[in-house]
Amino acid sequence: MAEDNREVVPGVVVDPDQYREVLDKLAEIDERIEFVSAEIAQRHGKKIGRDIGVLYGICGGLILVLAYYLLAVV
């Protein structure tokens, strides 16, 4: 393996067209993964937004009820 005390690293020869084809397929797979993860994040965001909206609605309703009772008593 060593010639003149130098290590020889084996190399691989790949057809450029096949290499580009593999890179294109990997890019397409990466796009799909990004799209799916974005859709999942959007669904989680909608769920969290709905929950926060419900909480704000409950707090607003309680404030209105308390204001009504305080003003009605006076």
Rosetta constraint file for C-alpha pairs under 8 A:
AtomPair CA 1 CA 7 HARMONIC 6.60 0.50
AtomPair CA 1 CA 8 HARMONIC 6.40 0.50
AtomPair CA 2 CA 6 HARMONIC 5.30 0.50
AtomPair CA 2 CA 7 HARMONIC 4.83 0.50
AtomPair CA 2 CA 8 HARMONIC 6.22 0.50
AtomPair CA 3 CA 7 HARMONIC 6.83 0.50
AtomPair CA 3 CA 8 HARMONIC 7.50 0.50
AtomPair CA 14 CA 18 HARMONIC 7.34 0.50
AtomPair CA 14 CA 19 HARMONIC 6.71 0.50
AtomPair CA 15 CA 19 HARMONIC 6.23 0.50
AtomPair CA 16 CA 20 HARMONIC 6.11 0.50
AtomPair CA 17 CA 21 HARMONIC 6.16 0.50
AtomPair CA 18 CA 22 HARMONIC 6.19 0.50
AtomPair CA 19 CA 23 HARMONIC 6.24 0.50
AtomPair CA 20 CA 24 HARMONIC 6.07 0.50
AtomPair CA 21 CA 25 HARMONIC 6.27 0.50
AtomPair CA 22 CA 26 HARMONIC 6.18 0.50
AtomPair CA 23 CA 27 HARMONIC 6.10 0.50
AtomPair CA 24 CA 28 HARMONIC 6.22 0.50
AtomPair CA 25 CA 29 HARMONIC 6.23 0.50
AtomPair CA 26 CA 30 HARMONIC 6.09 0.50
AtomPair CA 27 CA 31 HARMONIC 6.21 0.50
AtomPair CA 28 CA 32 HARMONIC 6.36 0.50
AtomPair CA 29 CA 33 HARMONIC 6.23 0.50
AtomPair CA 30 CA 34 HARMONIC 6.17 0.50
AtomPair CA 31 CA 35 HARMONIC 6.13 0.50
AtomPair CA 32 CA 36 HARMONIC 6.16 0.50
AtomPair CA 33 CA 37 HARMONIC 6.11 0.50
AtomPair CA 34 CA 38 HARMONIC 6.04 0.50
AtomPair CA 35 CA 39 HARMONIC 6.22 0.50
AtomPair CA 36 CA 40 HARMONIC 6.24 0.50
AtomPair CA 37 CA 41 HARMONIC 6.14 0.50
AtomPair CA 38 CA 42 HARMONIC 6.09 0.50
AtomPair CA 39 CA 43 HARMONIC 6.27 0.50
AtomPair CA 40 CA 44 HARMONIC 6.32 0.50
AtomPair CA 41 CA 45 HARMONIC 6.10 0.50
AtomPair CA 42 CA 46 HARMONIC 6.20 0.50
AtomPair CA 43 CA 47 HARMONIC 6.32 0.50
AtomPair CA 44 CA 48 HARMONIC 6.19 0.50
AtomPair CA 45 CA 49 HARMONIC 5.95 0.50
AtomPair CA 46 CA 50 HARMONIC 6.08 0.50
AtomPair CA 47 CA 51 HARMONIC 6.28 0.50
AtomPair CA 48 CA 52 HARMONIC 6.16 0.50
AtomPair CA 49 CA 53 HARMONIC 6.04 0.50
AtomPair CA 50 CA 54 HARMONIC 6.21 0.50
AtomPair CA 51 CA 55 HARMONIC 6.33 0.50
AtomPair CA 52 CA 56 HARMONIC 6.17 0.50
AtomPair CA 53 CA 57 HARMONIC 6.08 0.50
AtomPair CA 54 CA 58 HARMONIC 6.21 0.50
AtomPair CA 55 CA 59 HARMONIC 6.19 0.50
AtomPair CA 56 CA 60 HARMONIC 6.01 0.50
AtomPair CA 57 CA 61 HARMONIC 6.03 0.50
AtomPair CA 58 CA 62 HARMONIC 6.15 0.50
AtomPair CA 59 CA 63 HARMONIC 6.21 0.50
AtomPair CA 60 CA 64 HARMONIC 6.24 0.50
AtomPair CA 61 CA 65 HARMONIC 6.16 0.50
AtomPair CA 62 CA 66 HARMONIC 6.05 0.50
AtomPair CA 63 CA 67 HARMONIC 6.03 0.50
AtomPair CA 64 CA 68 HARMONIC 6.08 0.50
AtomPair CA 65 CA 69 HARMONIC 6.24 0.50
AtomPair CA 66 CA 70 HARMONIC 6.06 0.50
AtomPair CA 67 CA 71 HARMONIC 6.02 0.50
AtomPair CA 68 CA 72 HARMONIC 5.81 0.50
AtomPair CA 69 CA 73 HARMONIC 6.09 0.50
AtomPair CA 70 CA 74 HARMONIC 6.67 0.50
